[in-house]
Amino acid sequence: MSKTEERSTTVVNEVDQAPLPQPVLGPLTRAAIFLVVTVKQDTESYAAIRSFCNDLAGLIRAVEFRDIDAGLTCIAAFGSDVWGKLFGNPRPAELHPFREFRGGNRYAPATPGDVLFHIRAGRMDICFELATQIMERIGDAVSVADETQGFRYFEDRDLIGFVDGTENPRGAVALGAALVGDEDAAFAGGSYVLIQKYLHDMKAWNGLSTEAQERIIGRKKLSDIELDESVKPSNAHSALTVIEEDGKELKILRDNMPFGQPGRGEFGTYFIGYCRTPRITELMLENMFIGRPPGNYDRLLDFSRAITGGLFFAPSATFLEEFGSEPAASTSPASSLSSIQTPSPVRDTSLGIGSLRGERNE
């Protein structure tokens, strides 16, 4: 065998051995369902969820085949409290319960949730069908903590009128931002997922002038151009959510969506951020709710209120298929119900990532 053939064989083997991520890097879609459930506290329920992990990929393919062009994907992610009961040890290095933040009358609460299903497609009906099939399979083993249907609003705007997700990375930059790498090799290809639902006081927000709104967000409302640093307030939303380390900006991958019920006066944004470490997203929230420096908080929170909060880990698709068919080797069902695994110490996983706008799937 020639050296060229040897190198080609080595590359193929490395690709074959690399864990296949869930579709975290999928393009933005027109519709989504965010389904959060808690697992019932009995061995049969945990066994049912573990078995379902092995079958999820096939279920997605079956629903997806009804309209290939709709671009259906689904990401399953798991909370800190349930991880040990489902999969035992080891566990993702930085998986821990959602960190709550309080500053003045601003509060980012932690709310119940063991498993998150992030379902995306170009059509709501196919998202709805997959959510229905998921609940058909696991409905007896779980309780629904939250179910929210999201939609794209005009030019990727949120309901307060500004474009959302302008600074999303893409391509290789997104891969480096969103997926765990060699820093936690056992969970390479996975991603930490942080979610929050925000409700907006639209009457108060719409009472502001466009210029006042722009100073709060830090961007022009019509053009989406970022305000010049000489005029952008230090507490603008776009300023406080920039995280830098060693002179480099650290990124997360967002797929936020509006939701609401006009008849009930409900207008909101579902925040969902993927990252290879939760540390970056948590720093953003700390800046927003407590301030940078403390007291210099995000004025958008005077008009938007967080009502849910959860941190999950989306393991690779390879992990789900390997662990879904049998109980975790290091934890028996009986012992796993008697205690919750203690999170491992948080690791410093510094990233240096650029900034590009995400893609869309119509």
C-alpha positions in Angstrom: 0.0 0.0 0.0 1.4 3.4 -1.0 1.8 6.2 1.6 -1.0 8.1 -0.1 -3.3 5.1 0.3 -2.2 4.7 3.9 -3.0 8.4 4.7 -6.5 8.0 3.0 -7.2 4.9 5.0 -6.2 6.7 8.2 -8.5 9.7 7.4 -11.5 7.4 6.7 -10.9 5.4 9.9 -10.8 8.6 11.9 -14.0 9.8 10.4 -15.7 6.4 11.0 -14.6 6.5 14.7 -15.6 10.1 15.3 -19.0 10.4 17.2 -21.8 11.7 15.0 -23.3 14.8 16.5 -27.0 15.4 16.7 -28.1 18.1 14.2 -27.1 21.0 16.5 -25.6 22.8 13.4 -28.8 22.5 11.4 -30.0 25.6 9.5 -32.7 27.9 11.0 -36.2 26.8 10.1 -39.6 28.4 9.9 -41.2 26.4 12.7 -40.1 24.6 15.9 -41.6 22.9 19.0 -39.7 23.0 22.3 -40.9 20.1 24.4 -39.6 19.7 28.0 -40.6 16.7 30.1 -39.8 15.3 33.5 -39.3 11.6 34.0 -41.5 9.8 36.5 -39.7 8.4 39.5 -39.8 4.7 38.9 -37.5 2.1 37.2 -39.9 1.3 34.4 -40.0 5.0 33.3 -36.2 5.3 33.3 -35.9 2.1 31.3 -38.5 3.4 28.8 -36.6 6.6 28.2 -33.3 4.8 27.9 -34.8 2.4 25.3 -36.5 5.3 23.5 -33.0 7.0 23.0 -32.0 4.0 20.8 -35.2 4.3 18.7 -35.4 8.1 18.3 -33.3 8.3 15.1 -35.6 5.8 13.4 -38.7 7.6 14.5 -37.4 10.9 13.1 -36.6 9.2 9.8 -40.1 7.8 9.6 -41.7 11.2 10.1 -39.2 13.0 8.0 -39.9 10.7 5.0 -43.4 12.2 4.7 -41.8 15.4 3.5 -38.1 15.3 2.9 -38.0 18.9 1.8 -39.3 20.1 5.2 -35.9 19.6 6.8 -37.2 17.9 9.9 -34.7 17.5 12.8 -34.9 16.7 16.5 -32.3 17.2 19.2 -32.7 15.3 22.5 -30.9 16.8 25.6 -30.8 15.7 29.2 -30.7 17.6 32.5 -28.2 17.2 35.3 -30.6 15.5 37.8 -31.6 12.8 35.3 -28.3 12.0 33.7 -27.0 9.6 36.3 -30.3 7.8 36.5 -30.4 7.2 32.8 -26.7 6.8 31.8 -24.7 6.4 35.0 -21.1 7.5 34.9 -19.1 9.1 33.4 -21.1 12.3 32.9 -20.4 15.5 30.9 -17.8 17.5 32.7 -19.8 20.7 33.0 -23.3 19.4 33.3 -25.0 20.9 36.4 -28.4 22.4 37.4 -29.4 25.7 35.8 -27.8 28.6 37.6 -30.4 31.2 38.8 -29.5 34.9 38.6 -31.0 37.7 40.7 -30.4 41.4 40.4 -32.9 43.9 41.8 -36.3 42.9 40.5 -34.7 40.9 37.7 -34.8 37.1 38.1 -33.7 34.2 35.9 -35.5 31.2 37.5 -34.7 27.5 37.2 -37.7 25.4 36.3 -38.4 21.7 36.1 -37.2 19.7 33.2 -35.3 16.4 32.6 -35.4 16.0 28.9 -35.6 18.6 26.1 -36.7 17.8 22.6 -35.9 20.6 20.2 -37.9 19.8 17.0 -37.4 21.9 13.9 -38.7 21.9 10.3 -39.9 24.2 7.6 -43.5 23.3 8.4 -45.3 23.2 11.8 -47.4 20.2 10.9 -44.4 17.9 10.6 -43.0 19.2 13.9 -46.4 18.6 15.4 -46.5 15.0 14.0 -43.1 14.2 15.5 -44.0 15.6 18.9 -47.1 13.5 18.8 -45.2 10.3 18.0 -42.6 11.1 20.7 -45.4 11.4 23.3 -47.1 8.3 22.0 -43.9 6.4 22.8 -42.9 8.0 26.2 -46.1 9.6 27.4 -46.7 7.1 30.2 -43.1 7.6 31.5 -43.0 11.4 31.7 -44.9 14.5 32.6 -44.9 17.6 30.4 -43.2 20.5 32.1 -43.5 22.9 29.1 -44.4 22.7 25.4 -44.0 25.8 23.2 -44.5 26.3 19.5 -42.2 28.8 17.9 -42.3 30.5 14.5 -40.1 32.7 12.3 -41.4 36.3 12.3 -40.9 38.2 9.1 -37.1 38.8 8.5 -36.0 36.7 11.4 -37.2 39.3 13.8 -38.5 38.8 17.3 -41.8 40.2 18.5 -40.2 43.4 19.8 -39.2 44.2 16.1 -35.5 43.6 16.0 -33.6 40.9 14.0 -32.6 38.0 16.3 -29.4 36.0 15.8 -27.4 38.3 13.7 -24.1 37.3 15.3 -24.7 33.5 14.9 -21.5 31.7 13.8 -21.7 29.2 10.9 -19.7 26.6 9.2 -16.4 25.5 10.9 -16.8 28.5 13.3 -20.2 27.2 14.5 -18.8 23.7 14.9 -16.0 25.0 17.2 -18.5 27.1 19.2 -21.2 24.5 19.7 -19.7 21.1 19.9 -17.6 19.6 22.7 -14.1 18.5 21.5 -11.0 16.9 23.0 -11.5 18.8 26.3 -14.0 16.1 27.3 -13.3 13.3 24.8 -15.9 10.9 26.2 -18.6 13.4 25.2 -17.1 14.8 22.0 -19.7 15.8 19.5 -22.2 16.8 22.3 -23.4 20.3 23.2 -24.7 22.1 26.2 -28.1 23.6 25.7 -29.5 26.5 27.8 -33.2 27.5 27.4 -35.3 30.3 28.7 -38.8 31.7 27.9 -39.2 35.4 28.0 -42.5 37.3 28.1 -42.5 40.9 26.7 -44.5 43.8 28.0 -45.5 45.0 24.5 -47.5 48.0 25.6 -44.6 49.4 27.6 -42.1 48.5 24.9 -44.2 50.1 22.1 -44.5 53.2 24.2 -40.8 53.9 23.7 -39.5 55.8 20.7 -37.6 53.8 18.1 -34.4 55.6 19.1 -34.8 54.6 22.7 -35.5 51.0 21.7 -32.3 51.0 19.5 -30.2 52.2 22.5 -31.5 49.3 24.6 -30.8 46.7 21.9 -27.6 48.4 20.5 -28.7 48.1 16.9 -30.7 50.0 14.3 -34.3 48.6 14.2 -34.8 48.7 10.4 -31.3 48.0 9.0 -30.0 45.8 11.9 -26.7 47.6 11.8 -24.9 47.7 15.1 -24.7 51.2 16.7 -21.3 52.8 16.7 -19.4 52.2 19.9 -19.3 56.0 20.5 -23.1 56.1 20.9 -24.0 52.5 22.0 -24.6 52.4 25.8 -22.5 50.0 27.8 -25.7 48.4 29.1 -27.1 47.7 25.6 -28.2 44.1 25.1 -25.7 43.6 22.2 -22.9 44.9 24.4 -23.6 42.9 27.5 -23.9 39.6 25.6 -20.4 39.9 24.1 -18.0 37.7 26.0 -14.3 38.1 25.3 -11.3 36.2 26.6 -7.7 36.9 25.8 -8.8 39.4 23.2 -11.1 37.0 21.4 -14.9 36.9 21.3 -16.5 33.7 22.5 -19.6 32.6 20.7 -22.7 30.5 21.2 -25.1 29.2 18.6 -28.7 30.5 19.0 -31.9 29.3 17.5 -34.4 31.7 19.3 -38.0 31.8 18.1 -41.0 34.0 18.8 -44.1 32.5 20.4 -47.3 33.8 21.7 -51.1 34.0 21.9 -52.4 37.5 20.9 -55.9 36.7 22.3 -54.3 36.3 25.8 -51.9 39.1 25.4 -48.9 36.7 25.4 -45.9 37.8 23.4 -42.6 36.1 23.9 -39.2 34.9 22.8 -37.9 31.4 23.4 -34.2 31.6 23.9 -32.1 28.5 23.1 -28.4 28.6 23.0 -25.9 25.7 22.1 -22.3 25.8 23.2 -19.4 23.5 23.9 -19.3 24.9 27.5 -22.2 26.4 29.5 -19.8 28.9 31.0 -20.1 31.4 28.1 -23.9 31.5 28.1 -24.0 31.8 31.9 -21.6 34.8 31.7 -24.0 36.4 29.2 -26.9 35.9 31.7 -24.9 37.2 34.6 -24.1 40.4 32.6 -27.7 40.8 31.7 -29.4 40.2 35.0 -26.7 41.4 37.5 -24.8 43.8 35.3 -21.3 44.4 34.0 -20.2 46.0 36.4 -23.0 45.0 38.9 -25.9 47.4 38.5 -25.2 48.1 34.8 -27.8 45.5 33.7 -29.5 44.9 30.4 -32.4 47.4 30.2 -34.3 45.0 27.9 -35.1 43.2 31.2 -37.3 46.2 32.2 -39.6 45.0 29.4 -38.9 41.2 29.2 -39.4 38.7 32.0 -37.8 35.2 32.1 -40.3 32.6 33.2 -38.4 29.4 32.6 -34.8 28.2 32.7 -33.0 24.9 32.1 -29.6 23.6 31.3 -29.2 20.3 29.3 -26.6 18.3 27.5 -27.3 17.0 24.0 -25.0 14.0 23.6 -23.9 12.8 20.2 -26.2 10.6 18.1 -23.6 7.9 18.5 -23.9 8.1 22.3 -27.7 7.8 22.2 -27.6 4.7 19.9 -25.0 3.0 22.0 -26.5 3.6 25.4 -30.1 3.5 24.6 -30.5 -0.2 24.2 -29.3 -1.3 27.7 -28.9 0.1 31.2 -25.9 2.1 32.1 -23.1 -0.3 33.2 -22.0 1.7 36.2 -25.5 2.3 37.7 -28.2 -0.1 38.4 -31.9 1.1 38.1 -32.4 0.6 41.9 -29.3 2.5 43.0 -29.8 5.2 40.4 -33.1 6.1 41.9 -31.7 6.5 45.4 -29.3 9.3 44.6 -28.5 12.0 42.1 -25.0 12.0 40.6 -22.8 14.9 41.7 -21.7 17.1 38.9 -18.0 17.0 38.0 -15.9 20.1 38.6 -16.3 22.8 35.9 -13.5 22.8 33.4 -12.0 25.9 31.8 -12.7 25.4 28.1 -11.6 28.7 26.5 -12.7 29.3 22.9 -11.7 31.9 20.3 -14.4 32.2 17.8 -15.4 34.6 15.1 -18.8 36.0 14.1 -20.9 35.1 11.0 -24.6 35.1 10.4 -26.5 31.7 10.5 -28.1 30.1 7.5 -31.8 29.4 7.0 -33.8 26.5 5.8 -37.1 27.5 4.3 
